[in-house]
């Protein structure tokens, strides 16, 4: 006997019986006389944390917050965000400009100070607001970031060889070792050896982005790479080349990548999971296939409807979903939490809305199955 609409929840709570009701897991203990004893209840996040303790994660972020004081009040750039990133996984954060994606990436690297939260990296606590623990110097080189504008992050007075090898010089490598490592990285990112003596102004935008990637990966091959819109400043013909390069490096070096972008079409091509950000919150998260096939939150549907389709007739008549975003992010009627739709899908909503989203996903599934059957029967007709 199992008391749940979603049997896969057992993976999150091993060894006990559980009844799931609106995202709250109520635990039951089976007694010797065959009856159940009520043990207590806990949230889905508590269940996810139990799973995180058993599985191997490169990065864990728990209840991270970063606020800014402005003339109009407090801006919640990052507001109570929690997620995990597995080994050799790509997690894409998508959202409009100003929703807090870059601030989240810089907060993880502790480039900016955060108010609250806990950050774990390879079982090492980088930051804990309750005890004010800071990161250890030894794990700093194991986390690297590719910034959005490569032109402003490359020193124009240094050659490509000096830029890529700067991290090794700081770690006091010998000159011969630096030269060999720079040569290897240039070959790995697809640049010729002649470009080692060039300066950033002599390179194209795509070549400069490759230099930034080489600089980030040369120190010990970091297991975590945060890529902050690395292709936004590159022309379309070069974007696919850089993405293919990152995908190859991910397989060769075993990288875990937090990929920040505003383009859902790019996330579909590159990611394993997608997190949709809006006003400093992750409003929806799940596997790439699940989010793109069953977008439940109104903001996610708005982003998907804005993806261009290479069909002029379709584009002329396309209707963009209006941004009818719920205002409870800042002025909630009740408490809002991350609720599980299924094993691969969570959404930020109020407790009384979870059944509505579950019914919506079921309707989407039935509709897509009907379309699939209709297309199949049309092909079978003589």
Secondary structure, 3 states (H helix, E strand, C coil): CCECCCHHHHHCCCCCEEEEECCEEEEEEECCCCCEEEEEEEEHHHHHHHHHHHCCEEEEEEEEEEEEEECCEEEEEEEEEEEEEECCCEEEEECCCCCCHHHHHHHHCCCCCCCEEEEEECCEEEEECCCCECCCHHHHCCEEEECCCHHHHCCCCCEHHHHHHHHHHHCCCCHHHHHHHHHHHHHHCCCCHHHHHCEHHHCCHHHHHHHHHHHHHCCCCCCEEEEECCCCCCCHHHHHHHHHHHHHHHHHHCCEEEEEECCHHHHHHHCCEEEEEECCEEEEEEEHHHHHHCCCCHHHHHHHHCCCCCCHHHHHHCCCCCCCCCHHHCCCCCCEEEEEEECCEEEEEEHHHHHHHHHHHHHHHHHHHHHHHHHHHHHHCC
